[in-house]
Amino acid sequence: MIFKDISFLEKLVEKNDIKEAKKLIKPPKNIPLITTKKRSALMVSGHNVKHLNKIDELPADIVILNLEDGVPKEKKEIAKIMIAIFLSYIEKIDKEIVIRVNSLDEGGIKEIEFLDNFSFNAFRIPKVNSLEDIDNVFLKTEKDIHLSIETKNSFFNLKEFTHPKIKAFYIGIYDLLNSLNISHSIIDINNPLIHNILSNFSLTSHYINITPIGFVYQHYKDLEGFINWCKLQKNLGIKGVGCITPNQCIIANSIFDENLEFAKKIVEKFEKEGPFTINGLYVDEPIYKNYKQLLK
């Protein structure tokens, strides 16, 4: 926990007392940041003080501090202030922190300008259609950029999003299907169309060397269904998924994890001996390169 007592912060949010809340923001400080495997990305709404206070305890690889969907319009300003407060008080960050701003034409640019000096990893930008949509963002921040792929234009123009600051894509499957005028009923684990969408998302992301992160499974109490979707998306080359609960994070971390000790063993043995056989697997140059890439 960041604060022992959050009742005063909860009252500020309840009253929407922006003036008093701003007084609590401490000057930004430089905190060492880390890069994770991006197996799980958990959304935390900026106006939910109880959840913000657990940033340092959550089991997610990525904690996404949310200012967009899920934050009522009348609470967006106080949510921005609360995120600034918590980022100014946190002492250690052992996961990636990403801030999901609103659409750039609906306050997103101002949110980037206000929060940019605090210590966190990246901004996540929603409702993007083309690289030109975010040209202004690259001038506003040195932070990494993550993109929500949730419109038909962004999905079919995915190869355009090549920029050194862009590090991850999140597929927003529900918004994407709405954009394509396709029923959500295709979100069935046996439906070849959803397989095709996820496969294309994964392949294109890998082609331009950007980490693909899978969709949020909304039925958060159906852990068996969540497990099956995680396994499918991992098999399609996706590196992690969006999560709603800490329990989903723990499951995703386990499924999307890789046996790095085995990979290390393969790489070291090949580099010493050349091709060899282990557990019925013939390790030649392509197999060796795959495990070496995994270690990177």
C-alpha positions in Angstrom: 0.0 0.0 0.0 1.1 3.6 -0.7 -1.0 5.3 2.0 -2.0 3.8 5.3 -5.2 5.8 5.4 -7.0 6.7 2.2 -10.2 8.1 3.7 -9.2 11.7 3.0 -8.5 10.9 -0.6 -11.8 9.1 -1.0 -13.6 12.1 0.3 -11.8 14.4 -2.2 -13.0 12.1 -5.0 -16.5 11.9 -3.7 -16.7 15.8 -3.4 -14.8 16.2 -6.7 -12.6 18.7 -4.8 -10.0 19.3 -7.5 -8.5 22.4 -5.8 -7.7 20.6 -2.5 -6.5 17.5 -4.3 -4.0 19.4 -6.3 -2.3 20.6 -3.1 -1.4 17.0 -2.3 0.7 16.5 -5.4 4.4 16.3 -4.5 7.1 17.4 -7.0 7.9 14.5 -9.5 10.9 12.3 -8.5 13.0 9.9 -10.6 12.2 6.3 -9.6 14.0 3.5 -11.4 11.7 1.8 -13.9 11.7 -1.8 -15.1 10.6 -3.6 -18.3 8.5 -6.8 -17.8 7.4 -9.7 -19.9 4.0 -8.1 -20.4 2.1 -11.3 -19.6 -0.7 -9.5 -17.7 -2.0 -5.9 -18.0 -4.5 -4.9 -15.3 -6.7 -1.8 -15.6 -7.1 0.4 -12.6 -9.4 3.4 -12.8 -7.9 6.7 -11.8 -10.9 7.7 -9.6 -10.8 4.4 -7.6 -8.6 5.4 -4.7 -8.8 1.9 -3.1 -7.4 0.3 -6.1 -4.8 3.0 -6.8 -3.5 2.4 -3.3 -2.6 -1.2 -4.2 -0.5 -0.4 -7.3 2.7 -1.6 -5.5 1.0 -4.9 -4.5 -0.8 -6.0 -7.6 0.4 -9.2 -9.3 0.3 -7.7 -12.9 3.3 -7.2 -15.1 1.6 -4.0 -16.3 -0.7 -1.8 -14.3 -2.7 0.5 -16.5 -3.9 3.7 -14.8 -7.1 4.5 -16.6 -8.5 7.9 -17.5 -10.6 6.7 -20.4 -13.5 4.2 -20.5 -14.7 3.3 -17.1 -14.1 6.7 -15.6 -17.3 8.9 -15.5 -17.0 12.1 -17.4 -17.4 14.2 -14.3 -14.6 12.3 -12.6 -11.9 12.5 -15.3 -10.2 15.6 -13.9 -10.1 14.3 -10.3 -8.9 11.0 -11.6 -6.0 12.7 -13.3 -5.1 14.5 -10.1 -5.3 11.2 -8.1 -3.0 9.5 -10.5 -0.5 12.4 -10.1 -0.8 12.1 -6.3 -0.1 8.4 -6.2 2.8 8.6 -8.6 4.3 11.4 -6.5 4.1 9.3 -3.3 5.1 5.8 -4.5 8.6 4.9 -3.4 9.3 1.8 -5.6 8.0 0.5 -8.9 8.4 -3.2 -9.6 6.2 -3.5 -12.6 5.4 -1.4 -15.7 3.1 1.5 -15.1 1.1 2.8 -18.1 -1.4 5.6 -18.2 -4.3 5.2 -20.6 -5.3 8.7 -21.6 -8.5 9.8 -23.3 -8.7 10.3 -27.0 -6.3 13.0 -28.1 -9.1 15.3 -29.2 -11.0 14.7 -26.0 -8.4 15.8 -23.4 -5.7 13.2 -24.0 -3.0 15.7 -25.0 -3.6 17.8 -21.9 -3.4 14.7 -19.8 -0.1 13.8 -21.3 1.3 17.3 -20.7 0.1 17.2 -17.0 1.4 13.8 -16.1 4.6 13.5 -18.3 7.1 14.5 -15.6 6.2 11.7 -13.2 7.9 8.3 -13.2 6.1 5.7 -15.2 6.8 3.7 -18.4 4.3 4.7 -21.1 1.2 6.4 -22.3 -1.5 4.2 -23.9 -3.4 6.0 -26.6 -6.9 5.0 -27.6 -9.0 5.4 -30.7 -6.1 5.7 -33.1 -6.6 5.2 -36.9 -3.3 6.1 -38.3 0.3 7.1 -37.3 -0.6 10.7 -38.3 -3.2 10.7 -35.5 -0.4 10.6 -32.9 2.3 12.7 -34.5 1.8 15.4 -31.9 2.3 12.8 -29.0 5.9 12.2 -30.0 6.6 15.9 -29.6 5.0 16.0 -26.1 6.7 13.1 -24.3 9.8 11.0 -24.2 7.9 8.2 -22.7 7.1 4.9 -24.5 3.8 4.7 -26.4 1.4 1.9 -26.3 -1.6 1.8 -28.7 -5.1 0.5 -28.4 -6.0 -1.3 -31.6 -9.8 -1.0 -31.5 -10.8 0.6 -34.8 -11.0 -1.1 -38.3 -8.5 1.5 -39.6 -5.9 0.9 -37.0 -6.3 -2.9 -37.4 -5.9 -2.9 -41.2 -3.2 -0.2 -41.1 -1.2 -1.9 -38.3 2.0 -2.0 -40.4 2.0 1.8 -40.5 2.6 2.1 -36.7 6.3 1.9 -36.8 8.1 4.4 -34.5 10.9 3.8 -32.0 8.7 4.9 -29.1 5.8 2.5 -29.9 6.4 -0.6 -27.8 3.1 -2.5 -27.4 -0.3 -3.0 -29.1 -3.5 -4.0 -27.2 -6.3 -5.4 -29.3 -9.6 -4.1 -28.1 -11.7 -6.8 -29.6 -15.1 -5.6 -28.6 -14.6 -2.1 -30.0 -12.9 -3.5 -33.1 -15.9 -5.7 -33.9 -18.2 -2.8 -33.4 -16.1 -0.8 -35.9 -16.4 -3.7 -38.4 -20.1 -4.1 -37.7 -19.5 -7.7 -36.7 -21.5 -9.4 -33.8 -19.6 -10.1 -30.6 -21.0 -13.6 -30.9 -18.0 -14.6 -33.0 -15.9 -14.4 -29.8 -16.1 -18.1 -29.5 -13.0 -20.1 -28.9 -13.8 -22.4 -31.8 -14.7 -19.7 -34.3 -12.1 -19.5 -37.2 -12.8 -15.8 -37.8 -11.7 -14.8 -34.3 -8.6 -17.0 -34.8 -7.9 -15.2 -38.0 -8.3 -11.7 -36.4 -6.0 -12.6 -33.5 -3.5 -14.3 -35.8 -3.2 -11.3 -38.1 -2.8 -9.0 -35.1 0.0 -11.2 -33.7 1.8 -11.7 -37.0 1.8 -8.1 -38.0 2.9 -7.0 -34.5 5.8 -9.4 -34.6 6.6 -8.3 -38.2 7.2 -4.7 -37.0 8.8 -5.8 -33.7 6.0 -4.6 -31.4 4.6 -6.6 -28.5 1.1 -7.8 -29.1 -1.2 -8.0 -26.0 -4.5 -9.9 -26.2 -8.0 -8.8 -25.4 -9.7 -8.6 -22.0 -12.0 -11.5 -21.2 -15.1 -9.8 -19.8 -16.5 -12.9 -18.0 -14.1 -12.4 -15.1 -15.7 -15.1 -12.9 -15.3 -17.7 -15.7 -11.7 -18.6 -14.9 -11.8 -21.8 -17.0 -12.9 -19.8 -20.0 -10.1 -17.3 -19.3 -7.5 -20.0 -19.1 -8.6 -21.4 -22.5 -8.5 -18.0 -24.2 -5.0 -17.4 -22.7 -3.8 -20.7 -24.1 -5.2 -20.0 -27.5 -3.7 -16.5 -27.7 -0.3 -17.7 -26.5 -0.4 -20.4 -29.2 -1.1 -17.6 -31.7 2.1 -15.8 -30.7 0.4 -13.1 -28.4 2.6 -12.3 -25.4 0.0 -11.5 -22.7 -3.6 -10.3 -22.1 -5.6 -7.6 -20.6 -7.0 -8.5 -17.1 -9.9 -7.4 -15.0 -8.9 -9.0 -11.7 -5.7 -9.9 -9.8 -6.8 -13.6 -10.1 -6.7 -13.3 -13.9 -3.2 -11.7 -13.6 -1.9 -14.7 -11.7 -3.3 -17.1 -14.3 -2.0 -15.1 -17.2 1.5 -14.8 -15.7 1.6 -18.6 -15.3 0.3 -19.4 -18.8 2.3 -16.8 -20.7 5.5 -17.5 -18.8 8.3 -19.3 -20.6 10.8 -21.9 -19.3 13.9 -19.7 -19.5 16.1 -22.2 -17.6 15.5 -24.7 -20.4 16.1 -22.1 -23.0 19.4 -21.1 -21.3 20.4 -24.7 -21.2 19.7 -25.2 -25.0 21.6 -22.0 -25.9 24.7 -22.7 -23.8 24.9 -26.3 -25.0 24.6 -25.4 -28.6 27.2 -22.7 -28.4 29.6 -25.1 -26.9 28.9 -28.3 -28.9 26.9 -27.4 -32.0 23.8 -29.5 -33.0 22.6 -32.1 -30.4 19.6 -34.0 -29.2 17.7 -33.5 -25.9 14.5 -35.2 -24.7 13.8 -36.3 -28.3 14.3 -32.8 -29.7 17.0 -32.3 -32.4 18.5 -28.9 -31.7 20.0 -27.4 -34.9 20.6 -23.7 -35.9 16.9 -22.6 -36.3 15.9 -24.2 -32.9 18.9 -22.6 -31.2 18.1 -19.2 -32.7 14.5 -19.5 -31.4 15.6 -20.1 -27.8 18.2 -17.4 -28.0 15.5 -15.0 -29.1 13.3 -16.1 -26.2 16.1 -15.3 -23.8 16.4 -11.8 -25.2 
